[in-house]
């Protein structure tokens, strides 16, 4: 097995706690680097330096798209020793075929093959290498299987196989084949869901079927996603990466234009509203709170200021909104991973989602606008789907006591 030479400070971290810890201790570099981590995924041009709010034990950074290698070198030279990944995002521009599932640069004297692409990332300082997988369209079984067959020849343990697939692969009629193929890939996998806007809201069973993948496919991560990362991790996923902006929280099929680009001019940033567990466009928040004080945010970026302050379309405001978003969800990682028992993690997340659904109605009542905020379909699914494992006795007792206390207070 090949494991390229990178300074020890950039390589092995101590294995995280169970349930991912045991897997990490028994596996190679890629699993040990990523197990029980939720990374921030962003464009290199927006990452001037390493964000201070990245959790050193459960976070990290993914640089996505052109310029990622150069920026990775810069960050390493500046002293960043945390988890760092390069995603060339070939799936944004090219479709996979049975003959060519990966995007390999042409015209190179050296490194003009898959091994060269992988090693180049490690030479730039990446903690692991990711495959340059092209986009896999709905029903293209030949392309999906070609990814599986090709990576069998990889003889190194520092590689993550990116698997960018159309959301239709999560439909009931395609799910078992996807699970079967992914299971045959022995290396860690980073699943990317493709579609316009939020792919998990395209059909009702998408959140449930994504849980099936997390539970049944070994060493699987969810890449380029939103708060689905928490549901995925709570139900057995190995790692995840949340996009900094809306366009980085899913993959648009390479032969389609993002529907959001049909709106002229710069877009307002999306803002994470913590109590509602939702991303909302800044201009929409400003309209809803035009006559009522908006919520205050206690995160380190906002420090108690109002959440309607991001309604501007300049780069500085965008960066501030994205910093608020990542700071907020990064603050939840200790709660998630602090629960060692899988059932405890699932119950923690389910309770949080149930509370967020209820908070929508409470906020509508507070601002006197019935229906102003409606829970997302995915959030309702996370709140109502059953946990797959029972919580530990202590967690169950604690939750029951909290429920009784809430009942008395109402």
Secondary structure, DSSP 8 states (H G I E B T S, - for coil): -B-----GGGS------TTHHHHHHTS-HHHHHHTTEEEEEEEGGG-SS--TTS-TTT--EEEESTTHHHHHHHHHHTT--S-EEEE--GGGT-B--SS--B---SS-SSS-SHHHHHHHHHHTT-SBEE--B-BB-TT-HHHHHHHHHHHTT--BSSEEEEEEEEGGGGSHHHHHHHHHHHHH--SEEEEEEESSS-GGGSSTTHHHHHHHHHHHSTTEEEEEESTHHHHHHHTT-SEEEEESSGGGSSB--TTS--GGGGS-S----EEEEGGGTEEEEHHHHHHHTSSS---B--STTTTT-BTTTT---SHHHHHHHHHHHHHHHHTTHHHHHH--SHHHHHHHHHHHHHHHHHHHHHHHHHTT-TTSS---HHHHHHHHS--SS---HHHHHHHHHHHHHHHHH-
